[in-house]
Each structure stands twice: as C-alpha cells, then as structure tokens.
Amino acid sequence: MHIVYPAVVSALLFSIGVYGVLARRNTILVLMSVELMLNAVNLNLVAFDVWLGDRLHSGQVLTLFVIVIAAAEVGLGLAIVLALYRNRRTVDIDHLRDLAEPAITSSTPADETTNDGLTYQPHPPTETAENRQGRPKAPDQTKRAETEEGRGDEQPAKRGGTL
C-alpha cells in the first residue's frame, strides 16, 4: 500500500481534532478531540514504520508509548473535570476560564479588607445535607410548639436522631 493513503487519513483525523479543541465548549469533547489528534499521530507512526521497513519496529514501539501516555492523560483529565464539576457545577470551558473564586469589591467593612483596600467576598454558602433535611441552620433557632392549652411555648429546635 502507498504511504499517501494513511498520511491523508492521519491529516484529516488531526485536522478534525484541532477543530474540536478550538471550537468546542465542553471539556469532555475537548479531551476526545485531543485523543483524536493522538490517534492521528499513532497512525502516522505505524504507517511510516511499515513503509520504511524498520527491523526494530521503532514506530510501533513509540506508538505503544503514545497509547500509554494517552491513557494517563484521559485518567488525569477526567479526574480534573470531575473535580471542577463538583466545585463549579459546570464543565463549560467559558465558565471555567475565570480562575478567581471570590468576588472582589471595594465597598465593605474594614475587618475583611485586604492589603490593597479590596474586600474578599466569598460565594454564598451552599446547601448542605443538614439544611436539606429540615434541620435548623443555626443551633439557637427556635420553633413554636402548640401545647394542650392552645398557647405557644418557645422550645429549642430538635436535632434528628438519638444516641
């Protein structure tokens, strides 16, 4: 077989991969496009190894190394994507470009002011499992309980479970 056919297919695969990296907004699709580019390189390595007739098959050995590196890249990339999804609730690249978590403003109390006069504004607290189960958000919250006489007494909020 002539070397032009695998080279053209490899160039097409690599071009599709580059387009996917540049045009996609989803990080999973970007990782898939990088894998497509690595597979195009592998195709070139094997094709030129066969065409040159190397007795040591160094192109095929190098292809095995590229496959191992690609597998490690996928594992690490997916771990990073999962960590980002847990923290930001999105895998959209446009939303992940902003690396700063807190919002910075210039008009807040002096106790939270940084060295340059700007204030650290953390994100609002997320809803925890304790808050979702109907438990009070603060231990000093009270609720009114109706008694048999029809009047309300203030009692501390009950915590779920017994020891």
N, C-alpha and C positions, 0 to 999 in steps of 0.2 A: 504494500500500500504506500502511496505517496505521502510525504510529510505535510503537504499543504492542507489536507483534509482535517487532521487533528489540530493543526495550528489555527485554522479558521474557526473551528468549533470552540477551541480554547479562547480565542479572541472574543467571540460572541458571548461566551459564558462570563468572561472577565468584564466585558462592557456592561452586561446586564447587572452584574454585581456592583460595579461602580455606580450605575444609575440608582440601584436600590439603596446604596449607602447615602447618596446625595439627596435623593428625593423623598425617602420615607420618613415618617414622623414617629413610628412605633419602634421601640428599641429591639423587640423580638425580630421584626422584619429586617432591621439593620444587621443584627447578628447573622441572620440567614443569608443576607447578601454578602457578608464577609466570608461565610463558608463557601458560597458560590465562587467567589474570587479565588479562594484557596484550592478548590477543586479544579478550577481552570489551570492553575499553576501545576497541580499534580498531573493533569492530562498532558501538559507540555513536557514535563519531566519524563514521563513514561514514553511519550511519542519520540522524543529526541534520543532517549536511551536505546530504543529499538532501532531507530534509523541509523544511529552511529555504530551499532553493533558492539557496544562495550562489553568486554568479557566479565567484568566485575559487576555489571548492572548497577552502577552507582546512581543512576537516575531513579531506579526503582527503590533503592535503599533510602535515598533522600526523600522520596515520596512517602515512605513509611514514617520518617521523622516528621514530615509536614502533617500527616494524618494525626500523629500523637499530639503535636502542638495544637492542632485544630480542636481535638477533643478536650484538651485542657482549657483552651480559650472558651469553648462553649460552656464548660462547667463553671468557670470563673465568671463569665459574662452573665449566665443565668442567675448565679448567686448574687451578683451586684444588682441585677434587675429586680429580683425578689426583695432584696433589702430596700431598694428605692421605692418599690411599690408599698411595702409596709410603712415606710416613713411618709411618703407623699401621696399615696393612693392614686398614682398615675404612672404610666410608662410612656407617656407622650414626651418626645425629646424637647419640644418647645417649652414645656413646663419644667423640664429638668435642667435647662440651661442656667437658671438662676440658682447659684450655689448658696447664697446667703439665706439662712432660715429666718432670723428675726427681722422685723421691720424697724427701720431707724427713723426716728422723728426728732425734732429739735425743741418741742414744747411739752415738757413733762416735769415732774418733781425732781428736785436736785439729788435725792437719795439714790436714784437709778441712773445718774448721769455718768457717762464715760469720760475719758481724758480729754476728748476733743469737743465736749459740750453736747454731744448727741446722746440720745437715750435709747436704751435697749428695751424693745417692746416684744416680749415673747408671743408665740402663737397662742390662741385661746386654748384652754385645756380640752383634751379630747374626752369623749365619754368613755368611762371605764365600765367594766362588768358590774362593779358595785353600784354605780349610779343607774345602770340599766335595770337592775333588779328591784328598783323601787326603794332602795335604802336611802337614807338622808345623805346629803353631800357633806355636811359638817356635823360633828358629834353634838353640838349644842342646839341643833334644831329640835323643836318640839312639835307635837301634834295634839290636837284636842280630842279627848275621848269623852263620849257621852256616857253618863252614869245612869243608874236606875231612876234617879230623881229628875232627870232631864237637864241638869246643868253640866257644863263642861269643866273638867279639871285639866290643868296642863301637866302632861307626863312626858318624860324623855322618850325620844323615838326608840323603838325596839330594834335591836340588831338581830338578824336572822341566825338560826341555828342554836344548838345547845351543846354544852361540854359534858 
